[in-house]
Amino acid sequence: MELYGYPLKAKFNQPRPPPPKVLPATNVAAGYKNRIPFNPSESFNMPWMPNSYYKAAALNPTLSPLSESFPGLPPTKMIPFISERPSGVFTRHTLDDWHRSNMTNYKESETTRHNAERLRADLTRTIKDVYQQAKRTQGESTKNLGERINDIEYWKSELCIELDAMIRETNSLMDMQKRLERALADTEGPFQVAHKCLLNREKRMGIDLVNDDVEKQLVTEIKIIRSCRERLQQCLDTVNAQIMCNKEARQELEKDLADKQLGHHIDNKCYQLKNTSRGIHFFKGVERIDATVSVPETWARFTDNNIFRSQSARAASAKLRASTESLLMGTADEMWRQFSKVNDAFTSRITEIANAKSKIQTHLAKTRQEIFQLETKIQVIQKTIRDKEVQLKVAQTRLDERSRRPNVELCRDAAQIRLVQEVNEINETLRNLHQCLRASEDMLQMLVRSKGVLEHDLVVKNNSLFIDQERCMGMRKSYPSTVQILGYV
């Protein structure tokens, strides 16, 4: 290594010094003064190179005035000015300076090497700490991801259990809805039957058009059926609203479960990522972006609220199903009891009408028999009157003939007296017979009138019996059974 600043002739007058056995001194502070901050992206993308290089130590001595002391030496160590030297030879440093310079270089080299060794030890420890810290940090992150996955799996299982329970409850409630609809539809038939029975009984005639127990029971049956229909319709509306509530809770559960499944997939993928995994990249600034919308407490509370809402809806649905079942049983029993009462009233009324019809038929037969006998008697009376008139003609003819006797022959004898008495007797008898004939004819008219009344009443009874027995009871035989009313079929 050449030292610059000496005269050119000194290069040839003095031998070249041997090369130093140690490396030149390096300035550690100068090497780290302009150090660039660590950038992970650049350290992974560029090959490793040292940020500072070794710089060769250079001595740049300068000439100083003879009257001044040599820089770096104490004032007592002034270099003497030797004027006896030849003009071509000039010594700038002493041998002590030379040794001192060497010792200074040695010490500086040792100091630099010691600093370098300490730096290497610090770097080794720092790198080890960095690896340990990175491993510990990554392990904690992986552990937190595993715990998060366990939490998601727990809530997923809870959501699945609740969702299955909600689906079963909703299906049961929908079955109850179908039973309600069938029961409500089945009440239409009995209502129409009771209404038609009332309309048919309006076709009764005469005295049979009465407000009897059958009509009262029919009116009561219509009221009961209408009341049952209203209660069933209200219950059906409540069931429909509860089904909508169950579906909303089910949708919330399904949405939350879908989010949990996607989050579980993402967290599981992150949990399985390693330093040697594929698909890992740099995403600058991603740690400064906070896209979270919840914390663990609110996250768990959200799912817990969904489950609680679903459980509440299920409890209300189960309670509604129980009340609906009770309502179906109650309405069916109530309608069936009233149906039996109406049938019993019809049976009793039909029996009464049949008995009245039988009695009317008996009286009608007796009246007809009496009319026949009375007509026979009238004919006998008429024949008797005709016979008496002939007898009267004979008696009056005798009297008329005897009135033509001459003179003294017109004697009021016993024959004359008897003929007069006979005529009077016959006239009295004829008057009596005519009175009997008129009385008989009047009685015959009354019997005929009674016969007409009985015949009309018999027609009325036959009509009422046909309406109650054939039309009304014929329709009521097709009344739905209890199983149909309850909606099981």
C-alpha positions as CSV (number, residue, x, y, z in Angstrom):
1,M,0.0,0.0,0.0
2,E,1.4,3.3,-1.0
3,L,1.3,6.4,1.1
4,Y,0.5,9.5,-0.8
5,G,2.0,12.9,-0.1
6,Y,5.7,12.1,-0.1
7,P,8.2,13.5,-2.6
8,L,8.7,11.3,-5.6
9,K,12.4,10.8,-4.8
10,A,11.5,9.4,-1.4
11,K,10.0,6.5,-3.1
12,F,13.3,5.4,-4.3
13,N,15.4,6.4,-1.3
14,Q,13.5,4.4,1.3
15,P,12.5,0.7,1.0
16,R,8.8,-0.2,0.7
17,P,7.3,-1.2,4.0
18,P,6.1,-4.8,4.4
19,P,2.3,-5.3,4.2
20,P,0.5,-5.4,7.6
21,K,-0.4,-8.7,9.1
22,V,-3.8,-7.6,10.2
23,L,-6.7,-6.0,8.4
24,P,-6.9,-2.3,8.2
25,A,-8.9,-0.6,10.9
26,T,-12.6,0.0,10.1
27,N,-14.8,2.6,11.6
28,V,-17.9,0.9,13.0
29,A,-19.7,4.0,13.7
30,A,-19.2,5.3,10.2
31,G,-20.3,1.9,8.9
32,Y,-23.7,2.1,10.7
33,K,-24.3,5.8,10.5
34,N,-26.1,5.6,7.1
35,R,-27.8,2.3,7.7
36,I,-31.1,1.9,5.9
37,P,-34.1,0.8,8.0
38,F,-35.1,-2.8,7.9
39,N,-37.8,-3.6,5.3
40,P,-39.1,-7.2,5.3
41,S,-40.3,-7.0,1.8
42,E,-36.9,-6.0,0.5
43,S,-35.1,-8.6,2.6
44,F,-37.1,-11.4,1.1
45,N,-36.9,-10.1,-2.5
46,M,-33.2,-9.2,-2.7
47,P,-30.1,-11.3,-2.1
48,W,-28.3,-10.8,1.1
49,M,-25.5,-8.2,1.0
50,P,-23.7,-6.4,3.7
51,N,-24.8,-2.8,4.1
52,S,-21.2,-1.6,4.9
53,Y,-17.9,-2.6,3.4
54,Y,-14.4,-2.6,4.8
55,K,-12.5,0.6,3.9
56,A,-8.7,0.7,3.7
57,A,-7.1,2.9,6.2
58,A,-5.1,5.7,4.6
59,L,-2.6,8.1,6.1
60,N,-2.6,11.4,4.6
61,P,0.3,13.3,6.3
62,T,0.7,16.9,5.5
63,L,3.7,19.2,5.7
64,S,3.7,21.6,8.6
65,P,5.8,24.6,9.3
66,L,9.1,24.0,10.9
67,S,8.3,26.3,13.7
68,E,5.1,24.4,14.6
69,S,4.9,21.1,16.5
70,F,3.9,17.9,14.7
71,P,0.1,17.3,15.0
72,G,-0.8,14.5,17.3
73,L,2.4,14.8,19.4
74,P,2.9,16.5,22.7
75,P,4.7,19.8,22.7
76,T,7.7,18.2,24.5
77,K,8.2,15.8,21.7
78,M,9.0,18.4,19.0
79,I,10.8,16.9,16.0
80,P,14.2,18.7,15.8
81,F,15.1,20.4,12.7
82,I,18.3,18.8,11.4
83,S,20.0,21.2,9.1
84,E,23.0,18.9,8.7
85,R,21.0,16.6,6.4
86,P,21.6,16.7,2.8
87,S,19.2,18.6,0.8
88,G,17.8,15.5,-0.8
89,V,17.0,13.7,2.6
90,F,14.3,14.8,4.9
91,T,12.9,12.6,7.8
92,R,9.3,13.5,8.9
93,H,8.7,11.0,11.8
94,T,10.9,9.4,14.4
95,L,11.1,5.8,15.2
96,D,9.1,6.2,18.3
97,D,6.4,7.8,16.2
98,W,6.5,4.9,14.0
99,H,6.2,2.4,16.8
100,R,3.6,4.5,18.4
101,S,1.6,4.6,15.2
102,N,1.8,0.9,14.9
103,M,0.6,0.4,18.5
104,T,-2.2,2.8,17.9
105,N,-3.2,0.8,14.8
106,Y,-2.9,-2.4,16.7
107,K,-5.1,-1.1,19.5
108,E,-7.6,0.3,17.1
109,S,-7.7,-3.0,15.2
110,E,-8.2,-4.9,18.4
111,T,-10.9,-2.5,19.5
112,T,-12.6,-2.8,16.1
113,R,-12.4,-6.6,16.2
114,H,-13.7,-6.7,19.7
115,N,-16.6,-4.5,18.7
116,A,-17.2,-6.7,15.7
117,E,-17.2,-9.8,17.9
118,R,-19.6,-8.2,20.2
119,L,-21.8,-7.1,17.3
120,R,-21.7,-10.7,15.9
121,A,-22.7,-12.0,19.2
122,D,-25.5,-9.5,19.5
123,L,-26.6,-10.3,16.0
124,T,-26.6,-14.0,16.7
125,R,-28.6,-13.4,19.9
126,T,-30.9,-11.0,18.1
127,I,-31.5,-13.5,15.2
128,K,-32.1,-16.3,17.7
129,D,-34.5,-14.0,19.7
130,V,-36.2,-13.0,16.4
131,Y,-36.7,-16.7,15.5
132,Q,-37.9,-17.5,19.0
133,Q,-40.2,-14.5,19.1
134,A,-41.5,-15.3,15.6
135,K,-42.1,-18.9,16.6
136,R,-43.8,-18.0,19.8
137,T,-45.9,-15.3,18.2
138,Q,-46.9,-17.6,15.3
139,G,-47.6,-20.4,17.9
140,E,-49.8,-18.1,19.9
141,S,-51.6,-17.0,16.7
142,T,-52.1,-20.6,15.7
143,K,-53.3,-21.5,19.3
144,N,-55.8,-18.6,19.2
145,L,-56.9,-19.7,15.7
146,G,-57.4,-23.3,17.1
147,E,-59.4,-21.9,20.1
148,R,-61.4,-19.8,17.7
149,I,-62.1,-22.9,15.6
150,N,-63.2,-24.8,18.7
151,D,-65.6,-21.9,19.6
152,I,-67.0,-21.9,16.1
153,E,-67.5,-25.7,16.2
154,Y,-69.3,-25.4,19.5
155,W,-71.7,-22.7,18.3
156,K,-72.1,-24.6,15.0
157,S,-73.2,-27.7,16.9
158,E,-75.6,-25.6,19.1
159,L,-77.0,-24.0,15.9
160,C,-77.4,-27.4,14.2
161,I,-79.2,-28.8,17.2
162,E,-81.5,-25.8,17.5
163,L,-82.1,-25.7,13.7
164,D,-83.1,-29.4,13.7
165,A,-85.4,-28.9,16.6
166,M,-86.9,-25.8,14.9
167,I,-87.4,-27.7,11.7
168,R,-89.2,-30.5,13.5
169,E,-91.3,-28.1,15.5
170,T,-92.2,-26.1,12.3
171,N,-93.2,-29.3,10.6
172,S,-95.4,-30.4,13.5
173,L,-97.0,-26.9,13.6
174,M,-97.6,-27.1,9.8
175,D,-99.3,-30.5,10.3
176,M,-101.5,-28.9,13.0
177,Q,-102.2,-26.1,10.5
178,K,-103.5,-28.7,8.0
179,R,-105.6,-30.3,10.7
180,L,-107.1,-27.0,11.6
181,E,-107.9,-26.2,7.9
182,R,-109.5,-29.7,7.5
183,A,-111.5,-29.3,10.7
184,L,-112.6,-25.8,9.6
185,A,-113.6,-27.2,6.2
186,D,-115.4,-30.1,7.9
187,T,-117.6,-27.7,10.0
188,E,-119.1,-26.3,6.8
189,G,-121.0,-29.5,6.2
190,P,-122.8,-29.7,9.6
191,F,-123.5,-26.0,9.4
192,Q,-125.2,-26.4,6.0
193,V,-127.1,-29.5,7.2
194,A,-128.4,-27.6,10.3
195,H,-129.4,-24.6,8.1
196,K,-131.1,-26.9,5.5
197,C,-133.0,-28.6,8.3
198,L,-134.3,-25.3,9.5
199,L,-135.3,-24.4,5.9
200,N,-137.0,-27.8,5.3
201,R,-138.9,-27.5,8.6
202,E,-140.3,-24.2,7.4
203,K,-142.2,-26.2,4.8
204,R,-144.4,-27.8,7.5
205,M,-148.1,-27.0,7.2
206,G,-150.8,-25.8,9.5
207,I,-150.6,-26.6,13.2
208,D,-147.3,-28.6,12.7
209,L,-145.5,-25.3,12.0
210,V,-144.6,-24.9,15.7
211,N,-141.4,-23.7,17.5
212,D,-140.7,-27.1,19.0
213,D,-137.6,-28.4,20.8
214,V,-136.1,-29.6,17.5
215,E,-136.1,-26.1,16.1
216,K,-134.6,-24.7,19.3
217,Q,-131.9,-27.4,19.3
218,L,-131.2,-26.7,15.6
219,V,-130.8,-22.9,16.3
220,T,-128.5,-23.8,19.2
221,E,-126.5,-26.1,16.9
222,I,-126.0,-23.3,14.3
223,K,-124.8,-21.0,17.0
224,I,-122.4,-23.5,18.4
225,I,-121.0,-24.4,14.9
226,R,-120.6,-20.7,14.1
227,S,-118.8,-20.1,17.4
228,C,-116.6,-23.1,16.8
229,R,-115.8,-21.9,13.3
230,E,-114.8,-18.5,14.6
231,R,-112.5,-20.0,17.3
232,L,-110.9,-22.3,14.8
233,Q,-110.4,-19.5,12.4
234,Q,-108.8,-17.3,15.1
235,C,-106.6,-20.3,16.1
236,L,-105.7,-20.8,12.4
237,D,-104.6,-17.2,12.1
238,T,-102.5,-17.5,15.2
239,V,-100.9,-20.7,13.9
240,N,-100.1,-19.0,10.6
241,A,-98.5,-16.1,12.4
242,Q,-96.5,-18.5,14.6
243,I,-95.3,-20.4,11.5
244,M,-94.1,-17.1,10.0
245,C,-92.3,-16.4,13.3
246,N,-90.7,-19.9,13.2
247,K,-89.6,-19.4,9.6
248,E,-88.0,-16.1,10.5
249,A,-86.1,-17.7,13.4
250,R,-85.1,-20.6,11.2
251,Q,-83.8,-18.2,8.5
252,E,-81.7,-16.4,11.2
253,L,-80.3,-19.7,12.3
254,E,-79.6,-20.9,8.8
255,K,-77.9,-17.6,8.0
256,D,-75.8,-17.6,11.2
257,L,-74.9,-21.3,10.5
258,A,-73.8,-20.5,7.0
259,D,-71.7,-17.6,8.3
260,K,-70.2,-19.9,10.9
261,Q,-69.4,-22.6,8.3
262,L,-67.7,-20.0,6.1
263,G,-65.8,-18.5,9.0
264,H,-64.8,-22.0,10.2
265,H,-63.5,-22.8,6.7
266,I,-61.5,-19.6,6.6
267,D,-60.1,-20.0,10.1
268,N,-59.3,-23.7,9.5
269,K,-57.4,-22.7,6.3
270,C,-55.5,-20.0,8.3
271,Y,-54.8,-22.6,11.1
272,Q,-53.2,-25.0,8.6
273,L,-51.0,-22.4,7.0
274,K,-47.3,-22.7,7.7
275,N,-44.1,-21.0,6.6
276,T,-43.7,-23.6,3.9
277,S,-47.3,-23.5,2.7
278,R,-48.2,-22.4,-0.8
279,G,-50.2,-19.3,-1.5
280,I,-48.7,-17.0,1.1
281,H,-47.9,-13.5,-0.1
282,F,-47.2,-10.0,1.1
283,F,-50.2,-7.8,1.6
284,K,-48.9,-4.3,2.5
285,G,-50.9,-2.3,4.9
286,V,-53.4,-5.2,5.6
287,E,-52.7,-4.9,9.4
288,R,-53.8,-1.2,9.3
289,I,-57.2,-2.2,7.9
290,D,-59.8,-3.1,10.6
291,A,-62.8,-4.7,8.9
292,T,-64.1,-6.3,12.1
293,V,-67.7,-5.6,13.2
294,S,-67.8,-7.5,16.5
295,V,-65.8,-8.6,19.4
296,P,-65.9,-12.1,21.0
297,E,-68.5,-11.0,23.5
298,T,-70.9,-9.5,20.9
299,W,-70.1,-12.4,18.5
300,A,-71.1,-15.0,21.0
301,R,-74.1,-12.9,22.2
302,F,-75.4,-12.6,18.6
303,T,-75.5,-16.4,18.2
304,D,-76.9,-16.9,21.7
305,N,-79.6,-14.4,21.0
306,N,-80.5,-16.2,17.8
307,I,-80.7,-19.5,19.7
308,F,-82.7,-17.9,22.5
309,R,-85.1,-16.4,20.0
310,S,-85.5,-19.8,18.3
311,Q,-86.1,-21.5,21.6
312,S,-88.7,-18.9,22.6
313,A,-90.4,-19.4,19.2
314,R,-90.3,-23.2,19.7
315,A,-91.8,-22.9,23.2
316,A,-94.6,-20.7,21.9
317,S,-95.2,-23.1,19.0
318,A,-95.4,-26.1,21.3
319,K,-97.8,-24.3,23.6
320,L,-99.9,-23.2,20.6
321,R,-100.0,-26.8,19.4
322,A,-101.2,-28.0,22.8
323,S,-103.9,-25.3,22.9
324,T,-104.9,-26.1,19.3
325,E,-105.2,-29.8,20.1
326,S,-107.3,-28.9,23.1
327,L,-109.4,-26.6,21.0
328,L,-109.9,-29.3,18.3
329,M,-111.0,-31.8,21.0
330,G,-113.3,-29.3,22.7
331,T,-115.0,-28.0,19.5
332,A,-115.5,-31.6,18.2
333,D,-116.9,-32.7,21.5
334,E,-119.2,-29.7,21.8
335,M,-120.5,-30.1,18.2
336,W,-120.9,-33.8,18.6
337,R,-122.9,-33.4,21.9
338,Q,-125.2,-30.8,20.2
339,F,-125.5,-33.0,17.2
340,S,-126.7,-35.9,19.5
341,K,-129.1,-33.5,21.2
342,V,-130.6,-32.5,17.9
343,N,-130.9,-36.1,16.8
344,D,-132.6,-37.0,20.1
345,A,-135.0,-34.1,19.6
346,F,-135.7,-35.3,16.1
347,T,-136.3,-38.8,17.2
348,S,-138.7,-37.7,20.0
349,R,-140.5,-35.4,17.6
350,I,-140.8,-38.1,15.0
351,T,-142.2,-40.4,17.6
352,E,-144.8,-37.8,18.6
353,I,-145.8,-37.2,15.1
354,A,-146.1,-40.9,14.3
355,N,-148.3,-41.4,17.4
356,A,-150.5,-38.4,16.4
357,K,-150.7,-39.8,12.9
358,S,-151.7,-43.2,14.2
359,K,-154.4,-41.7,16.4
360,I,-155.7,-39.6,13.6
361,Q,-155.9,-42.6,11.4
362,T,-157.9,-44.5,14.1
363,H,-160.3,-41.5,14.5
364,L,-160.6,-41.2,10.8
365,A,-161.5,-44.8,10.5
366,K,-164.1,-44.5,13.2
367,T,-165.5,-41.4,11.7
368,R,-165.8,-43.0,8.3
369,Q,-167.6,-46.0,9.9
370,E,-169.9,-43.6,11.7
371,I,-170.6,-41.7,8.5
372,F,-171.4,-45.0,6.8
373,Q,-173.8,-46.0,9.6
374,L,-175.4,-42.5,9.7
375,E,-175.9,-42.6,6.0
376,T,-177.6,-45.9,6.3
377,K,-179.9,-44.6,9.1
378,I,-180.7,-41.6,7.0
379,Q,-181.8,-43.9,4.2
380,V,-184.0,-45.8,6.6
381,I,-185.5,-42.6,7.9
382,Q,-186.2,-41.5,4.3
383,K,-187.8,-44.8,3.5
384,T,-189.9,-44.6,6.7
385,I,-191.0,-41.1,5.8
386,R,-192.0,-42.3,2.4
387,D,-193.9,-45.2,3.9
388,K,-195.6,-42.8,6.4
389,E,-196.5,-40.5,3.5
390,V,-198.2,-43.4,1.7
391,Q,-200.1,-44.2,4.9
392,L,-201.0,-40.6,5.2
393,K,-202.3,-40.6,1.7
394,V,-204.5,-43.6,2.4
395,A,-205.9,-42.0,5.6
396,Q,-206.5,-38.6,3.9
397,T,-208.1,-40.4,0.8
398,R,-210.5,-42.2,3.1
399,L,-211.5,-39.0,4.8
400,D,-211.9,-37.3,1.5
401,E,-214.0,-40.1,0.1
402,R,-216.2,-40.2,3.3
403,S,-216.8,-36.5,3.0
404,R,-218.8,-37.3,0.0
405,R,-221.4,-39.3,1.9
406,P,-225.0,-38.0,1.4
407,N,-227.0,-36.2,4.1
408,V,-227.4,-38.2,7.3
409,E,-224.6,-40.6,6.2
410,L,-222.2,-37.9,7.1
411,C,-222.0,-39.4,10.5
412,R,-219.2,-38.7,12.9
413,D,-218.7,-42.2,13.8
414,A,-215.8,-44.0,15.3
415,A,-214.3,-44.7,11.9
416,Q,-214.4,-40.9,11.2
417,I,-212.8,-40.1,14.5
418,R,-210.2,-42.8,14.1
419,L,-209.3,-41.6,10.6
420,V,-208.9,-38.1,11.9
421,Q,-206.7,-39.3,14.7
422,E,-204.7,-41.4,12.3
423,V,-204.0,-38.5,10.0
424,N,-202.9,-36.4,13.0
425,E,-200.7,-39.2,14.3
426,I,-199.1,-39.7,10.9
427,N,-198.5,-36.0,10.5
428,E,-196.9,-35.8,13.9
429,T,-194.8,-38.9,13.1
430,L,-193.8,-37.3,9.8
431,R,-192.7,-34.1,11.6
432,N,-190.6,-36.1,14.0
433,L,-189.1,-38.1,11.2
434,H,-188.3,-35.0,9.3
435,Q,-186.6,-33.5,12.4
436,C,-184.6,-36.7,12.8
437,L,-183.7,-36.6,9.1
438,R,-182.5,-33.0,9.4
439,A,-180.6,-33.8,12.6
440,S,-179.1,-36.9,10.9
441,E,-178.1,-34.8,7.9
442,D,-176.6,-32.2,10.1
443,M,-174.7,-34.8,12.0
444,L,-173.5,-36.3,8.7
445,Q,-172.2,-32.9,7.6
446,M,-170.4,-32.6,10.9
447,L,-168.9,-36.1,10.5
448,V,-167.9,-35.3,6.9
449,R,-166.3,-32.1,8.2
450,S,-164.5,-33.9,10.9
451,K,-163.4,-36.5,8.4
452,G,-162.0,-33.7,6.2
453,V,-160.2,-32.2,9.2
454,L,-158.7,-35.6,10.2
455,E,-157.7,-36.2,6.6
456,H,-156.0,-32.8,6.3
457,D,-154.4,-33.3,9.7
458,L,-153.2,-36.7,8.5
459,V,-151.7,-35.1,5.4
460,V,-150.0,-32.5,7.6
461,K,-148.6,-35.2,9.9
462,N,-147.4,-37.2,6.9
463,N,-145.7,-34.1,5.5
464,S,-144.1,-33.3,8.9
465,L,-143.0,-36.9,9.3
466,F,-141.5,-36.9,5.8
467,I,-139.6,-33.7,6.5
468,D,-138.3,-34.7,9.9
469,Q,-137.7,-38.4,9.1
470,E,-136.7,-38.5,5.5
471,R,-135.2,-35.1,4.6
472,C,-133.7,-33.9,7.9
473,M,-132.6,-37.2,9.4
474,G,-131.6,-38.4,6.0
475,M,-129.1,-35.5,5.8
476,R,-127.9,-35.8,9.3
477,K,-126.8,-39.4,8.7
478,S,-123.9,-38.0,6.6
479,Y,-122.6,-35.8,9.5
480,P,-118.8,-36.2,9.8
481,S,-117.5,-38.4,12.5
482,T,-115.3,-37.2,15.4
483,V,-112.2,-38.3,13.6
484,Q,-113.0,-36.2,10.6
485,I,-113.8,-33.2,12.8
486,L,-110.5,-33.5,14.6
487,G,-108.7,-33.4,11.3
488,Y,-106.9,-36.8,11.6
489,V,-108.0,-37.9,8.1
